[in-house]
Amino acid sequence: MPSALKRPIGIDVFTAAKQRIAWTFDNYERVYVSFSGGKDSTVMLHMAADEARRRGRRFGLLFIDLEAQYKLTIDHVRACFREYADCTEPYWVALPLILRNAVSQYEPRWYCWDKNKREAWVREPEPMSITDLDAFPFFREGMEFEEFVEDFGAWYARGESAACMVGIRADESLNRFRTLMAEKACVEGKKWTSVKRGGCVNVYPIYDWRTRDIWIYHAKHPHKRYNQLYDRMHLAGLTIHQMRICQPYGDDQRKGLHLFHVIEPETWGRVVARVNGANAGALYAHKAGNMCGNLRVSKPDHHTWQSFSKLLLATMPEHMREHYVARIDTFINWWASRGVTTIPDEADPKLEAARKVPSWRRIAKALLRNDYWCKGLSFSQLKSADPERYKRLVEARRKRWEKAQLQSTESLKDVLNYSPNSIDLKSRNASKP
């Protein structure tokens, strides 16, 4: 968290977290912990369990099993569920959910626990897992992970006051910092709370902890278990700030995929056979350059960024090409409606990074990064129920843009008819944007 935004409150972070957890039990009839098996949620689970035992209360313990995970993490989660069986209601969920797969254009999203690919599963679900598709009235096959998490909270409340304790820290990433600091509905002005749909409240008891505070906690509480995967990561040369164990195929998480076969080779073999693009991601996702669009990217000398973008689109699988073309059309016409009728090939890199100006270089970088939701072009992620609605909305917008003559001078529609063989890669006559 940027130091300029920190305001000391006169107590240490451990005491503050204990007070926030006590406040949660004081104010909510139903409480559960969202548990991933990582270092942050493990510490939060230990502290929540200590408080619940002091009060003689039980709380829900939610773990969403994503199938293609480290065995050491599953071992740790299993041990925690067993250790706190006396004060928890267990919800070990192993249902088919859609997860982001940033290492493949053929399968940009993949189903964990896909019943049609059972023979390829990385492992079988735990005996205590919830695998019944009818276990939750809100569940439907093809739900996004994020949707399930939010709907579970609304379901868990069951008409009573409910809170979910989430172990995220503002220091861990910019996205998590934004989650905590963004303008949102919170409780009693407490920025470490967030009111979610259905009335459930997210509580972030350790939001102001640093990474070192997590390990200080374990040093002072050596009897409390932690995920031994972190020991392996340390041996692999990672610093405490680089250690992440979440779903390893996401846009940011894929950078650590190359460690999987080093840390847990017995699991890696099955992961490669299960998750499309996993091996290529392990080879290239942690490297800078064009392979995954990390940091600085380049184009062939005889291409403009616009023609290079079209080349990238033309070489994609059809379903991905159509997906990206729809988003790029929206991007171009959004800027056209604000007076930018011609997208420049490139602009000031600082302004591009701040997303304050459009350019074909920004578009090319989004394509190289396999940025499925085009967050680099200022789009947000859709819920799984939204894609068809989004397509209808795009078509309606296109008609309005065409009527208002806001369409850019060169449409991307022709790209849908391109094939790699139809492009003269040696041509140096680049068209104007």
For each residue, the residues with C-beta under 8 A, 3 or more apart:
1: 5 6 170 171 177 208
2: 5 6 177
3: 6
4:
5: 1 2 181
6: 1 2 3 208
7:
8:
9: 16
10:
11: 15 16 19
12: 15 16
13: 16 17 206 208 209 210 213
14: 17 18 213 217
15: 11 12 18 19
16: 9 11 12 13 19 20 208
17: 13 14 20 21 44 47 205 206 209
18: 14 15 21 22 47 51
19: 11 15 16 22 23
20: 16 17 23 24 192 203 205
21: 17 18 24 25 44 47 48 51 165 203 205
22: 18 19 25 26 51
23: 19 20 26 27
24: 20 21 27 28 31 163 165 203 205
25: 21 22 28 31 51 52 55 57
26: 22 23
27: 23 24 161 163 187
28: 24 25 31 161 162 163 201
29: 160 161 162
30: 60 156 157 158 160 161 162 163
31: 24 25 28 48 52 57 59 60 162 163 164 165
32: 59 60 61 62 89 91 156 162 163 164 165
33: 41 44 45 48 59 60 61 62 164 165 167
34: 41 62 149 164 165 166 167
35: 41 42 45 61 62 63 77 80 167
36: 41 63 64 167 245 246
37: 41 42 63 69 73 74 76 77 80 227 245
38: 41 42 73 167 227 244 245 246
39: 42 43 214 215 226 227 230 243
40: 43 44 167 168 169 172 206 209 214
41: 33 34 35 36 37 38 44 45 166 167
42: 35 37 38 39 45 46 76 80 167 225 226 227
43: 39 40 46 47 167 206 209 214 217 218 224
44: 17 21 33 40 41 47 48 165 166 167 205 206
45: 33 35 41 42 48 49 61 80 84 167
46: 42 43 49 50 221 224
47: 17 18 21 43 44 50 51 205
48: 21 31 33 44 45 51 52 59 165 205
49: 45 46 52 53 59 84 87 88
50: 46 47 53 54
51: 18 21 22 25 47 48 54 55
52: 25 31 48 49 55 57 58 59 87 88
53: 49 50 56 86 87
54: 50 51
55: 25 51 52
56: 53
57: 25 31 52 87
58: 52 87 88 89
59: 31 32 33 48 49 52 87 88 89
60: 30 31 32 33 88 89 91 156
61: 32 33 35 45 80 81 84 88 89 90 91
62: 32 33 34 35 91 93 152 164
63: 35 36 37 77 81 91 92 93
64: 36 93 97 145 148 149
65: 69 74 77 92 93 94 112 113 125 126 129
66: 69 97 99 112 145 247
67: 94 112 113 121 122 123 274
68: 112 122 249 270 271 274 275
69: 37 65 66 73 74 122 245 247
70: 73 74 229 245 260 263 264 267
71: 74 75 123 264 266 267
72: 75 76 227 228 229 232 264
73: 37 38 69 70 76 77 227 229 245
74: 37 65 69 70 71 77 78 123 126
75: 71 72 78 79 228
76: 37 42 72 73 79 80 225 226 227 228 229
77: 35 37 63 65 73 74 80 81 92
78: 74 75 81 82 126
79: 75 76 82 83 225
80: 35 37 42 45 61 76 77 83 84 225
81: 61 63 77 78 84 85 88 90 92 128
82: 78 79 85
83: 79 80 225
84: 45 49 61 80 81 87 88
85: 81 82 88 90
86: 53
87: 49 52 53 57 58 59 84
88: 49 52 58 59 60 61 81 84 85
89: 32 58 59 60 61
90: 61 81 85 128
91: 32 60 61 62 63 130 152
92: 63 65 77 81 126 128 129 130
93: 62 63 64 65 129 130 148
94: 65 67 112 113 125 126 129 130 131
95: 113 130 131 133 135 139 148
96: 111 112 113 114 115 133 141 142
97: 64 66 111 112 113 143 144 145 148
98: 109 110 111 142 143 144 145 384
99: 66 109 110 111 112 145 247 249 250
100: 108 109 247 249 250 251 372
101: 104 107 108 109 110 249 275 276 277
102: 108 249 250 251 254 281 285 369 370 372
103: 249 254 257 275 276 277 278 280 281 285 370
104: 101 107 108 110 275 276 277 280 281 370
105: 108 277 316 317 320 370
106: 276 277 317 320
107: 101 104 110 275 276 277
108: 100 101 102 104 105 320 370 372
109: 98 99 100 101 372
110: 98 99 101 104 107 114 249 275 276
111: 96 97 98 99 114 117 142
112: 65 66 67 68 94 96 97 99
113: 65 67 94 95 96 97 121 125 131
114: 96 110 111 117 118
115: 96 118
116:
117: 111 114 120 121 274
118: 114 115 121
119:
120: 117 270 273 274
121: 67 113 117 118 124 274
122: 67 68 69 267 270 271 274
123: 67 71 74 270
124: 121
125: 65 94 113 129 131
126: 65 74 78 92 94 129
127:
128: 81 90 92
129: 65 92 93 94 125 126
130: 91 92 93 94 95 135 136
131: 94 95 113 125 135
132: 135
133: 95 96 139 141
134: 139
135: 95 130 131 132 139
136: 130 139 151 152 155
137: 155
138: 151 152 154 155
139: 95 133 134 135 136 143 148 151
140: 143
141: 96 133
142: 96 98 111 384
143: 97 98 139 140 147 148 151 384
144: 97 98 147 148 381 383 384
145: 64 66 97 98 99 148 149 247
146: 149 150 381 383
147: 143 144 150 151 383 384 385
148: 64 93 95 97 139 143 144 145 151 152
149: 34 64 145 146 152 153
150: 146 147 153 154 196 197 198
151: 136 138 139 143 147 148 154 155 198
152: 62 91 136 138 148 149 155 156
153: 149 150 156 157 162 164 196 197 198 200 202
154: 138 150 151 157 196 197 198 199 200
155: 136 137 138 151 152 158 198
156: 30 32 60 152 153 162 164 200
157: 30 153 154 160 161 162 198 199 200
158: 30 155 162
159:
160: 29 30 157
161: 27 28 29 30 157 199
162: 28 29 30 31 32 153 156 157 158 199 200 201
163: 24 27 28 30 31 32 200 201 202 203
164: 31 32 33 34 62 153 156 196 200 201 202 203
165: 21 24 31 32 33 34 44 48 203 204 205
166: 34 41 44 202 203 204
167: 33 34 35 36 38 40 41 42 43 44 45 204 205 206
168: 40 172 176 179 180 204 207
169: 40 172 176 206 207 208 209 210 211
170: 1 176 177 180 181 207 208
171: 1 177 209 210 211
172: 40 168 169 176 211
173: 176 177 252
174: 177 178
175: 178 179
176: 168 169 170 172 173 179 180
177: 1 2 170 171 173 174 180 181
178: 174 175 181 182
179: 168 175 176 182 194
180: 168 170 176 177 191 192 204 207
181: 5 170 177 178 191
182: 178 179
183:
184: 194 195
185: 194 195
186: 189 190 191 192 193 194 195
187: 27 190 193 195 201
188: 193
189: 186
190: 186 187 193
191: 180 181 186
192: 20 180 186 203 204 205 207 208
193: 186 187 188 190 201 202 203 204
194: 179 184 185 186 201 202 204
195: 184 185 186 187 199 201 202
196: 150 153 154 164 199 200 201 202
197: 150 153 154 200
198: 150 151 153 154 155 157
199: 154 157 161 162 195 196
200: 153 154 156 157 162 163 164 196 197
201: 28 162 163 164 187 193 194 195 196
202: 153 163 164 166 193 194 195 196
203: 20 21 24 163 164 165 166 192 193
204: 165 166 167 168 180 192 193 194 207
205: 17 20 21 24 44 47 48 165 167 192
206: 13 17 40 43 44 167 169 209 213
207: 168 169 170 180 192 204
208: 1 6 13 16 169 170 192
209: 13 17 40 43 169 171 206 213 214
210: 13 169 171 213 214
211: 169 171 172 214 215 240 241
212: 215 216 240
213: 13 14 206 209 210 216 217
214: 39 40 43 209 210 211 217 218
215: 39 211 212 218 219 240
216: 212 213 219 220
217: 14 43 213 214 220 221 224
218: 43 214 215 221 222 224 226
219: 215 216 222
220: 216 217
221: 46 217 218 224
222: 218 219
223:
224: 43 46 217 218 221
225: 42 76 79 80 83
226: 39 42 76 218 230
227: 37 38 39 42 72 73 76 230 245
228: 72 75 76 231 232
229: 70 72 73 76 232 233 245 263
230: 39 226 227 233 234 243 245
231: 228 234 235
232: 72 228 229 235 236 263 264
233: 229 230 236 238 242 243 259 263
234: 230 231 237 238 243
235: 231 232
236: 232 233 259 262 263
237: 234
238: 233 234 242 243 259
239: 242 243
240: 211 212 215 243
241: 211
242: 233 238 239 256
243: 39 230 233 234 238 239 240
244: 38 253 256
245: 36 37 38 69 70 73 227 229 230
246: 36 38 250 253
247: 66 69 99 100 145 250 253
248: 253 254 256 257 260
249: 68 99 100 101 102 103 110 253 254 257 275 277 278 281
250: 99 100 102 246 247 253 254
251: 100 102 254 369 370 371 372 375
252: 173 255
253: 244 246 247 248 249 250 256 257
254: 102 103 248 249 250 251 257 281 285 292
255: 252 285 286 294
256: 242 244 248 253 259 260 286
257: 103 248 249 253 254 260 278 281 282 285 286
258: 261 262 282 283 285 286
259: 233 236 238 256 262 263
260: 70 248 256 257 263 264 267 268 271 278 282
261: 258 264 265 268 282
262: 236 258 259 265
263: 70 229 232 233 236 259 260
264: 70 71 72 232 260 261 267 268
265: 261 262 268 269
266: 71 269
267: 70 71 122 260 264 270 271
268: 260 261 264 265 271 272
269: 265 266 272 273
270: 68 120 122 123 267 273 274
271: 68 122 260 267 268 274 275 278
272: 268 269 275 278 279
273: 120 269 270
274: 67 68 117 120 121 122 270 271 278
275: 68 101 103 104 107 110 249 271 272 278
276: 101 103 104 106 107 110
277: 101 103 104 105 106 107 249 280 281
278: 103 249 257 260 271 272 274 275 281 282
279: 272 282 283
280: 103 104 277 283 284
281: 102 103 104 249 254 257 277 278 284 285 292
282: 257 258 260 261 278 279 285
283: 258 279 280
284: 280 281 287 291 292
285: 102 103 254 255 257 258 281 282 292 294
286: 255 256 257 258
287: 284 291 292 294
288: 294 295 296
289: 292 294 295 296 297 298
290: 293 297 298 368
291: 284 287 294 368
292: 254 281 284 285 287 289 368 369 370
293: 290 297 365 366 367 368 369 370 371
294: 255 285 287 288 289 291 369
295: 288 289
296: 288 289
297: 289 290 293 361 364 365 368
298: 289 290
299: 303 304 305 308 364
300: 303 308 425
301:
302: 425 426 427 428 430
303: 299 300 307 308 311 430
304: 299 307 308 345 360 430 431 433
305: 299 308 309 345 346 359 360 361 363 364
306: 309 310 343 345 360 363 410 430 431 433
307: 303 304 310 311 430 431
308: 299 300 303 304 305 311 312 360 364
309: 305 306 312 313 328 360 363 364 367
310: 306 307 313 314 412 415 418 423
311: 303 307 308 314 315 420 423 425
312: 308 309 315 316 364 367 368
313: 309 310 316 321 324 325 367 412 415 418
314: 310 311 321 415 418 419 420 422 423
315: 311 312 420
316: 105 312 313 320 321 324
317: 105 106 320 321
318: 321 322
319: 322 323
320: 105 106 108 316 317 323 324
321: 313 314 316 317 318 324 325 415 416
322: 318 319 325 326 416
323: 319 320 326 327 372
324: 313 316 320 321 327 328 366 367 374
325: 313 321 322 328 329 412 413 415 416
326: 322 323 329 330 390 391 394
327: 323 324 330 331 374 377 379
328: 309 324 325 331 332 363 374 377 412
329: 325 326 332 333 394 398 411 412
330: 326 327 333 334 379 394 397
331: 327 328 334 335 358 363 374 377 378 379
332: 328 329 335 336 343 358 408 412
333: 329 330 336 337 397 398 401 406 407 408
334: 330 331 337 338
335: 331 332 338 340 343 358
336: 332 333 339 340 341 401 406 407 408
337: 333 334 401 404 406
338: 334 335
339: 336
340: 335 336 343 358
341: 336 406 408 409
342: 408 409 432 433
343: 306 332 335 340 358 359 360 363 408 433
344: 347 357 358 359 360 433
345: 304 305 306 359 360 361 433
346: 305 352 359 360 361
347: 344 351 352 357 358 359 361
348: 351 352 357
349: 352 353
350: 353 354
351: 347 348 354 356 357
352: 346 347 348 349 355 356 357 359 361 362
353: 349 350
354: 350 351
355: 352 362 376 377 378
356: 351 352
357: 344 347 348 351 352
358: 331 332 335 340 343 344 347 362
359: 305 343 344 345 346 347 352 362 363
360: 304 305 306 308 309 343 344 345 346 363 364 433
361: 297 305 345 346 347 352 364 365
362: 352 355 358 359 365 366 376 377
363: 305 306 309 328 331 343 359 360 366 367 377
364: 297 299 305 308 309 312 360 361 367 368
365: 293 297 361 362 368 369 371 376
366: 293 324 362 363 369 371 374 376 377
367: 293 309 312 313 324 363 364 370 371
368: 290 291 292 293 297 312 364 365
369: 102 251 292 293 294 365 366 376
370: 102 103 104 105 108 251 292 293 367
371: 251 293 365 366 367 374 375 376 377
372: 100 102 108 109 251 323
373: 379 380 381 382
374: 324 327 328 331 366 371 377 378 379
375: 251 371 378 379 380 381
376: 355 362 365 366 369 371
377: 327 328 331 355 362 363 366 371 374
378: 331 355 374 375
379: 327 330 331 373 374 375
380: 373 375
381: 144 146 373 375
382: 373 386 387 390
383: 144 146 147 386
384: 98 142 143 144 147 387
385: 147 389
386: 382 383 389 390
387: 382 384 390 391
388: 391 392
389: 385 386 392 393
390: 326 382 386 387 393 394
391: 326 387 388 394 395
392: 388 389 395 396
393: 389 390 396 397
394: 326 329 330 390 391 397 398
395: 391 392 398 399
396: 392 393 399 400
397: 330 333 393 394 400 401
398: 329 333 394 395 401 402 407
399: 395 396 402 403
400: 396 397 403 404
401: 333 336 337 397 398 404 406 407
402: 398 399 405 406 407
403: 399 400
404: 337 400 401
405: 402
406: 333 336 337 341 401 402
407: 333 336 398 401 402 411
408: 332 333 336 341 342 343 411 433
409: 341 342 432 433
410: 306 431 432 433
411: 329 407 408 414
412: 310 313 325 328 329 332 415 416
413: 325 416
414: 411 417 418
415: 310 313 314 321 325 412 418
416: 321 322 325 412 413
417: 414
418: 310 313 314 414 415 422 423
419: 314 422 423
420: 311 314 315 423
421:
422: 314 418 419
423: 310 311 314 418 419 420
424: 427
425: 300 302 311
426: 302
427: 302 424 430
428: 302
429:
430: 302 303 304 306 307 427
431: 304 306 307 410
432: 342 409 410
433: 304 306 342 343 344 345 360 408 409 410
